């Protein structure tokens, strides 16, 4: 389980949220492995109650992940690589997610390349420029 910040600005947490959402899509293909709790001011107000329900009534133990590198250590091996989107062209994010879905890859920004490569992932496509 990981708590996502409600910050979707390119200059702030969009990179991290993008990487995590793409990782969730891959990691959960074979069953539930990564669950997000969104902030209280997010439209998906059910995520915290669902998390509480499974923990309290179904006795499911969640390990809370606190950062991306921890998530990559645990779940990065479920991805076949990564796709880079261009922070200067926000619409490249849509194309990057499409290719990532087809190639079983996560979506990253240029700044995140060293982190994902240190996790053993290789570039599949680069949409910068």
N, C-alpha and C positions, 0 to 999 in steps of 0.2 A: 504494500500500500504506500502511496505517496500523495502528499498534499501539493496540489498545483497552485501557484500564485495566480491571481486574477490580473495578470499584466501581459497584454498581448501586443505591446508596442515593439516595433522593429528594434528600436534603440535600447530596449530593456530586456524582458524575459521571453520574448517570442521564440528566440533560438532554443532555449531550454525546453519550453513547452512543446515546440515542434518535434524536437528529438524524442522527448518522452512519449508523445502521442504515437509517433511512428513506431517506437519500440514496443508500446503496448499492443499495437495491431499485430506485430510479429510474435511477440512472446505469448499472446493469448490464443494463437491458432490451435494449439494442442490442449487447451484447457485454461482455466483462470489462473494467471500467474501475477498479473499486475493490475491493481485497482487504484483509481484516482479519487481522491476526495477534493471536490472543488470548494472554493471559499463560499461563505454564507451569502455574499452579494452576487453570486453567479446564478444564471437562470436554472441550472441543474441543482435544485435545492435538495434533491433526494439522495445525493451521494453520501452524505454523513449519516443519515438514518439507515441507509442500506448497510453501510459499514458497521454501524452499531448492532443492527439486527443479526448479521451473520456472526459477529463476535459474541454477542450475548445469548442468542437463542440457538445457534447452531454450533457453538463452541469452536469456531474457526479462529485459529491464531494467525494474525497478520504480522509480518515483519515490516516495520515502518522504515522506508528508505528516505534518507535525508538529502541526498544529492544525486546528480546524474552519474557520477563516476561509480557510485555504489550500485546503481541500477545496471550500468554497463557490465560491471564485474559479475553480477548475478545472471543477467539475461542477454548480454551482448552476443553470446554464442548462438542465439536463436536467429540472428541476422546473417545474411550472406555477404553483406557489405554496406556501403553508404552512398547516398546521393547528395550532392552539394547544391544548395539553392543560393541565389544571388540576393544579398541583403539590399542592394540598390534597385532591384526589380522585384517587388513583392509578388507579382504574378508568377514569377518563376517557382514560387513555393507550390502552387497548384500543379505545375508540371513535375516538380520534384516528387511530390506525393504520389502522383500517378505512376511514374517510373519506379519508385520505391515499392509500391504495391505489386507491380508486375515482377520485380526482381528480388523480392523478399529482403528489402534494404531499409535502413533508417535514413531519415532526412536530417542533414546537418548544415550549419553555416560554416564559412571559411574558418572562423575562430575555433570551431570544435574539431577540426580535422586532426590535430595532434592527439587529442584525447581519444577519439574513436580508433585511430591507428594504433595507439598504445594498447587498446583493448583487442587488437588483432584483426580489425576490420579493414577491408580494402575498398578503394573508390570504384564505384560502378559507373557513375556518370557525374559530370560537372557542368552546372548551368550558369556559372559565373560568366559575366560578359555577354 
